[in-house]
């Protein structure tokens, strides 16, 4: 279902280990205190994912029995093991034993069991565990990484079952002022935006996409910020209005709408549209190569829609730099002359192993 990348704190500690280490466990404890980082487990998980085995060994002395049990589960999954039922139950026994009890880790493990049950097709058991986990984590570790994950995974569960309104309600529990991580808020608003769009609520869909873009920026998640920005522009680019209030004011003024009330109309000041477009284009990865470039595909499509194709003159004039067949197809669709359309058609043919000589016959 949903994962959240290791935050800056774990990455910073690992970078320090690689430049100043290795150091002993006591010094690691001092580093953790200097960072004011709350959990050894998240640091250990980051060391595992970022391939720092010596650091992981040095952390071992700081982990509680429950944390060691959870780390063992994480390691098994990381190595590709999908038969985790016994490992989860064993870890649950550790965190439930009076001498080693850990209420928050019990919540996390119930979430893990819920995901495992869902994958096994037991949706009733999965819902029970995911709900239990979210309730427990809300009570003992509200707005923690695990609590955020429990909410996102519960929403993903409802989406997988086609329960859009239930998922929307869960996303609503991730308040922007509730102390949740910016990355979590961004993920939830992307999901909420798509649901609102399916429900035919354009203003709410656009404001959620706007919030996703802004919170992803705050989280330093550039690709997610581009995704949110592109979604916002796709929803709002046809609704430009010079009399519209700035989008951030509209977002702050938004309030729940009763069934008998008229929903707000979507109107966005062109300056907001331009600012989001410019930010996204500026933060695209350098160049247009690579086998998968969904970021460029999205922004090129929007540039064509918004009359800003000049931004991509360097791309459109040099098909040879593109290796993503879908990007080549988008570029062909956005071409403004027959010659350019044919040129991009030939590039697409090469990338999809079609005989390039047959492309010219179509024009």
Secondary structure, 3 states (H helix, E strand, C coil): CCCCCCCHHHHHHHHHHHHHCCCCHHHHHHHHHHHCCCCHHHHHHHHHHCCCHHHHHHHHHHCCHHHHHHHHHHHHHHCCCCCCHHHHHHHHHHHHCHHHCCHHHHHHHHHHHHHHHHHCCCHHHHHHHHHHHHHHHHHHCCCCHHHHHHHHHHHHHHHHCCCHHHHHHHHHCCCCCCCCCHHHHHHHHHHHHHHHHHHCCHHHHHHHHHHHHHHHHHHCCHHHHHHHHHHHHHHHCCCECCCCCCHHHHHHHCCCCCCCCCCCCCCECHHHHHHHHHHHHHCCCCCCCCCCCHHHHHHHHHHHHHCCHHHHHHHHCCHHHCCCHHHHHHHHHHCCCHHHHHHHHHHHHHHCCCCHHHCHHHC
